[in-house]
């Protein structure tokens, strides 16, 4: 894979994983009140659908092991969104795990 293409694919995967994490956020929001709230669920499904389309475009042009590895960024994004938007408390050991995943994603990205 050419370096110029790699950065383009990393940007696309960053968008894909961000949309996936936003989808999770909206899923959580739709279930936070009693029952399922349809508007947040619909937004979550739309975000997931867009995430999947972007992911498939990259997957059709890059190695699966590389593409899927970068997808690990979704764990990082979901944790950041959970703490900043949902005010979830994340213990230090979980932050350490998120940091290890982030380092792994960086190593995969440069491979």
PyMOL commands that set and color helices and strands:
alter all, ss='L'
color gray80, all
select helices_A, chain A and resi 3-32+38-59+64-70+73-84+92-110
alter helices_A, ss='H'
color red, helices_A
deselect
rebuild
show_as cartoon
